[in-house]
């Protein structure tokens, strides 16, 4: 997505080793730093030879840094989509550190063979980014790091947090352990026949990502026009339920934020599955479809729910 960039920040570092010149322009060691307007861009170099693009909305020493990880067929722009639909900017304006990313295979990040990008691989890539951020790659050492992720992005965040135990909190958005029965009528074989990267298509995204009568047709059309191709291995992992064993291995606090009108996942309370965490909160957003940040009836309550949870715990 083209955007006027307020500043440019390029970080090319080995995994876990932050750049010594990563401080954003104008940053002072004794204060938080916000980026007005468009975010500052950052690139994380990973040990598998790929690179992940990031977008820094604010850095903070005193409040949690929220790393926002998109779902399948989206990019970082899902969190900064259109006027009135800018969750990343809203959280930054509230004082939280905010970093959005294009997962490898999407947007401005590397595009290796889509058959290599299963959940385990993407979790390891996210782990490296978390390590670099925690090591000061954004010019500050965050007080805490919280990963927020919807849909398939939440599966990857679950695998990452359950494997590496390197985050202070996880916000699982619009993702549960149970798929809606209608999903099993989708011809997944036709998707996979397209190749290592495939297109969900307008019909699927409209039917499963949005819920009538709460969705905005203008937003649906814009979302579909800017959709991304999906790595085949990612959906292979989803269909294999690869994230399931890792729910019970997360130790950090967890917020489960689900959409009452989700057409993709049954909006159930999965709190009992996160048995190793002593702090699990379930919130159900009414009048919300699967893309809860993209429905006019739920976008504000989604940001409020996340904000309240962050403030109560950090």
C-alpha positions as CSV (number, residue, x, y, z in Angstrom):
1,X,0.0,0.0,0.0
2,X,1.5,3.4,-1.0
3,X,1.6,6.0,1.7
4,X,3.5,9.2,2.4
5,X,6.1,8.3,5.0
6,X,6.9,10.7,7.8
7,X,10.4,9.2,8.2
8,X,12.4,6.2,7.1
9,X,14.1,3.8,9.4
10,X,16.0,0.8,8.0
11,X,17.3,-1.8,10.4
12,X,19.2,-4.6,8.9
13,X,20.5,-6.8,11.8
14,X,21.2,-10.4,12.5
15,X,18.4,-12.0,14.5
16,X,18.6,-11.0,18.1
17,X,21.3,-8.4,17.5
18,X,19.9,-4.9,17.4
19,X,21.3,-2.1,15.3
20,X,23.2,0.6,17.2
21,X,21.7,3.2,14.9
22,X,18.1,2.2,15.3
23,X,16.8,5.2,17.3
24,X,14.1,7.0,15.4
25,X,14.9,10.6,14.5
26,X,14.0,13.0,17.3
27,X,13.9,10.2,20.0
28,X,15.1,11.1,23.5
29,X,16.1,8.4,25.9
30,X,13.9,9.8,28.7
31,X,10.6,10.0,26.8
32,X,8.3,8.0,24.5
33,X,8.3,8.8,20.8
34,X,5.3,9.0,18.6
35,X,5.1,9.2,14.8
36,X,2.5,11.7,13.7
37,X,0.8,10.7,10.4
38,X,2.2,7.7,8.6
39,X,4.4,5.3,10.5
40,X,8.2,4.9,10.2
41,X,9.3,1.8,8.3
42,X,11.7,-0.8,9.6
43,X,13.1,-4.0,8.2
44,X,14.0,-7.0,10.3
45,X,16.6,-9.4,8.7
46,X,16.0,-13.0,9.7
47,X,18.4,-15.9,9.9
48,X,16.6,-17.9,7.1
49,X,17.5,-15.2,4.7
50,X,14.1,-13.5,4.6
51,X,13.2,-10.0,5.8
52,X,10.1,-8.8,7.6
53,X,8.8,-5.3,7.0
54,X,7.6,-3.4,10.1
55,X,5.8,-0.1,10.6
56,X,6.5,1.9,13.8
57,X,3.7,4.1,15.1
58,X,5.1,4.8,18.5
59,X,8.0,3.6,20.7
60,X,7.6,3.5,24.5
61,X,9.9,2.8,27.4
62,X,7.1,3.0,29.9
63,X,4.1,1.2,28.4
64,X,3.8,-2.1,26.6
65,X,4.8,-2.3,22.9
66,X,2.0,-4.0,21.0
67,X,3.2,-6.0,17.9
68,X,0.2,-6.3,15.6
69,X,0.2,-9.4,13.4
70,X,-2.3,-9.6,10.5
71,X,-4.3,-12.6,9.3
72,X,-4.4,-14.5,6.1
73,X,-4.8,-12.4,2.8
74,X,-4.2,-9.1,4.7
75,X,-1.1,-7.0,5.4
76,X,-0.2,-4.6,8.2
77,X,-2.7,-2.2,6.6
78,X,-5.6,-4.0,8.1
79,X,-4.7,-2.1,11.3
80,X,-4.5,1.2,9.5
81,X,-7.0,0.7,6.8
82,X,-9.1,3.8,6.1
83,X,-10.2,6.9,8.0
84,X,-12.0,5.7,11.1
85,X,-10.5,2.2,10.8
86,X,-7.0,2.9,12.2
87,X,-6.5,0.7,15.3
88,X,-2.7,1.0,15.2
89,X,-2.8,4.8,15.2
90,X,-5.4,4.8,18.0
91,X,-3.4,2.6,20.3
92,X,-0.3,4.7,19.6
93,X,-2.2,7.9,20.4
94,X,-3.1,6.4,23.7
95,X,0.6,6.1,24.5
96,X,1.3,2.4,23.8
97,X,4.3,1.4,21.7
98,X,2.9,0.1,18.4
99,X,4.6,-2.0,15.7
100,X,2.7,-3.6,12.8
101,X,4.3,-6.1,10.5
102,X,3.8,-7.7,7.1
103,X,4.4,-11.3,7.8
104,X,6.9,-13.0,5.5
105,X,5.0,-13.8,2.3
106,X,2.9,-10.7,2.4
107,X,3.2,-7.0,1.6
108,X,6.7,-5.5,1.6
109,X,8.3,-8.5,3.3
110,X,10.2,-11.4,1.5
111,X,8.1,-13.8,-0.6
112,X,9.8,-17.2,-0.4
113,X,8.1,-20.3,-1.7
114,X,4.6,-20.3,-0.1
115,X,4.9,-24.0,0.7
116,X,7.7,-23.2,3.2
117,X,5.5,-20.8,5.3
118,X,3.8,-23.1,7.7
119,X,2.9,-22.0,11.2
120,X,6.1,-23.3,12.8
121,X,8.2,-21.4,10.4
122,X,6.2,-18.2,10.7
123,X,6.3,-18.5,14.5
124,X,10.1,-18.7,14.4
125,X,10.2,-15.6,12.2
126,X,8.0,-13.7,14.6
127,X,10.1,-14.9,17.5
128,X,13.2,-13.3,15.9
129,X,11.4,-10.0,15.4
130,X,10.3,-10.1,19.1
131,X,13.9,-10.7,20.1
132,X,15.2,-7.8,18.1
133,X,12.5,-5.4,19.4
134,X,13.2,-6.6,23.0
135,X,16.9,-6.0,22.3
136,X,16.4,-2.4,21.4
137,X,16.1,-2.5,17.6
138,X,13.5,0.3,17.7
139,X,15.7,2.6,19.7
140,X,14.2,1.8,23.0
141,X,14.0,-1.2,25.4
142,X,10.2,-1.9,25.8
143,X,8.8,-2.3,29.2
144,X,6.7,-5.2,28.0
145,X,5.9,-6.8,24.6
146,X,2.3,-7.9,23.8
147,X,1.4,-9.6,20.5
148,X,-2.0,-8.8,19.1
149,X,-3.2,-11.0,16.2
150,X,-6.5,-11.8,14.5
151,X,-7.5,-15.0,12.7
152,X,-4.6,-17.0,11.2
153,X,-2.2,-14.4,12.6
154,X,-3.6,-15.4,16.0
155,X,-2.7,-19.1,15.3
156,X,0.9,-18.0,14.6
157,X,1.0,-15.9,17.7
158,X,-0.3,-18.8,19.8
159,X,2.4,-21.1,18.4
160,X,5.0,-18.5,19.0
161,X,4.0,-17.7,22.6
162,X,3.5,-21.3,23.4
163,X,6.9,-22.3,22.0
164,X,9.3,-19.5,23.0
165,X,7.7,-17.9,26.1
166,X,9.1,-14.5,25.1
167,X,6.1,-12.2,25.3
168,X,4.4,-10.6,28.3
169,X,0.9,-10.9,26.9
170,X,-1.1,-12.3,23.9
171,X,-4.3,-10.8,22.4
172,X,-6.1,-13.5,20.4
173,X,-8.6,-11.8,18.1
174,X,-11.4,-13.5,16.2
175,X,-9.9,-16.9,16.5
176,X,-11.2,-19.9,18.4
177,X,-10.7,-23.7,18.5
178,X,-13.9,-24.4,16.5
179,X,-14.5,-23.5,12.8
180,X,-18.0,-22.7,11.6
181,X,-19.6,-25.7,9.8
182,X,-20.1,-23.7,6.6
183,X,-16.3,-23.5,6.1
184,X,-16.2,-27.2,5.3
185,X,-18.2,-26.6,2.1
186,X,-15.4,-24.5,0.7
187,X,-13.4,-26.1,-2.2
188,X,-9.9,-25.8,-0.6
189,X,-8.5,-28.0,-3.3
190,X,-9.3,-25.4,-5.9
191,X,-7.4,-22.9,-3.8
192,X,-4.3,-25.1,-3.5
193,X,-4.4,-25.9,-7.2
194,X,-3.5,-22.3,-7.9
195,X,0.0,-22.8,-6.6
196,X,2.2,-22.0,-3.6
197,X,0.4,-18.7,-3.3
198,X,-3.4,-18.5,-3.9
199,X,-6.3,-16.1,-3.8
200,X,-9.2,-16.6,-1.4
201,X,-11.4,-14.7,-3.8
202,X,-13.9,-11.9,-3.3
203,X,-16.8,-14.2,-2.6
204,X,-15.1,-16.2,0.2
205,X,-13.8,-13.1,1.9
206,X,-17.1,-11.2,1.7
207,X,-19.1,-14.2,3.0
208,X,-16.8,-15.3,5.8
209,X,-15.0,-12.1,6.9
210,X,-18.0,-9.8,7.2
211,X,-21.4,-10.1,8.8
212,X,-24.6,-8.4,7.7
213,X,-26.2,-6.1,8.5
214,X,-23.2,-4.6,10.4
215,X,-20.7,-4.4,7.7
216,X,-20.0,-1.4,5.4
217,X,-20.1,-2.2,1.7
218,X,-17.5,0.5,1.1
219,X,-15.1,-1.1,3.5
220,X,-15.8,-4.6,2.1
221,X,-15.0,-3.4,-1.5
222,X,-11.8,-1.6,-0.4
223,X,-10.7,-4.6,1.6
224,X,-11.3,-7.0,-1.3
225,X,-9.6,-4.7,-3.8
226,X,-6.4,-4.6,-1.7
227,X,-6.4,-8.3,-0.7
228,X,-3.2,-10.4,-0.8
229,X,-2.3,-13.9,-2.0
230,X,-2.0,-16.5,0.8
231,X,0.9,-18.9,1.3
232,X,-0.4,-22.4,0.7
233,X,1.5,-23.9,3.7
234,X,-0.2,-21.4,6.0
235,X,-3.6,-22.7,5.3
236,X,-2.3,-26.2,5.4
237,X,-1.3,-25.6,9.0
238,X,-4.7,-24.1,9.7
239,X,-6.5,-27.1,8.3
240,X,-4.2,-29.4,10.4
241,X,-5.2,-27.5,13.5
242,X,-1.5,-27.0,14.1
243,X,-2.0,-24.3,16.8
244,X,-4.1,-26.4,19.0
245,X,-1.4,-27.9,21.2
246,X,0.2,-24.5,21.9
247,X,-2.8,-22.9,23.6
248,X,-2.1,-24.9,26.7
249,X,1.6,-24.0,26.7
250,X,1.2,-20.2,26.9
251,X,2.3,-18.8,30.3
252,X,1.6,-15.1,29.7
253,X,-1.7,-13.3,30.3
254,X,-4.2,-13.8,27.4
255,X,-7.1,-11.8,26.1
256,X,-9.5,-13.7,24.0
257,X,-11.5,-11.1,22.0
258,X,-14.1,-12.8,19.8
259,X,-16.8,-11.5,17.4
260,X,-20.4,-12.4,18.1
261,X,-21.2,-12.6,14.4
262,X,-18.1,-14.4,13.3
263,X,-18.8,-16.5,10.2
264,X,-15.4,-18.2,10.2
265,X,-14.9,-19.2,13.8
266,X,-17.5,-20.2,16.3
267,X,-17.3,-17.4,18.9
268,X,-16.8,-19.7,21.9
269,X,-14.9,-19.1,25.2
270,X,-11.7,-21.0,24.9
271,X,-10.3,-19.9,28.3
272,X,-10.1,-23.5,29.6
273,X,-7.7,-24.4,26.8
274,X,-5.1,-21.9,28.0
275,X,-4.6,-23.9,31.1
276,X,-1.0,-22.8,31.8
277,X,-1.8,-19.1,31.9
278,X,-3.1,-17.9,35.3
279,X,-4.7,-14.8,33.6
280,X,-7.1,-15.5,30.8
281,X,-9.9,-13.0,29.9
282,X,-12.7,-13.6,27.4
283,X,-14.5,-10.7,25.7
284,X,-17.3,-11.1,23.2
285,X,-17.9,-8.1,20.9
286,X,-21.6,-7.8,19.8
287,X,-22.5,-6.7,16.3
288,X,-19.1,-7.8,15.0
289,X,-18.1,-10.1,12.1
290,X,-14.8,-11.9,11.7
291,X,-12.8,-8.8,10.9
292,X,-13.9,-7.0,14.1
293,X,-11.6,-4.0,13.5
294,X,-13.2,-3.5,10.1
295,X,-16.9,-3.4,11.1
296,X,-18.3,0.1,11.9
297,X,-20.3,-1.4,14.7
298,X,-17.4,-3.0,16.5
299,X,-14.2,-1.2,15.6
300,X,-14.3,1.2,18.5
301,X,-15.3,-1.4,21.0
302,X,-12.4,-3.6,19.8
303,X,-9.9,-0.9,20.5
304,X,-11.5,0.0,23.9
305,X,-11.4,-3.7,24.9
306,X,-7.7,-4.0,24.1
307,X,-6.9,-0.7,25.8
308,X,-8.7,-1.6,29.0
309,X,-7.0,-5.0,29.1
310,X,-3.6,-3.5,28.6
311,X,-4.1,-0.8,31.2
312,X,-5.4,-3.3,33.8
313,X,-2.3,-5.5,33.5
314,X,0.7,-3.4,32.6
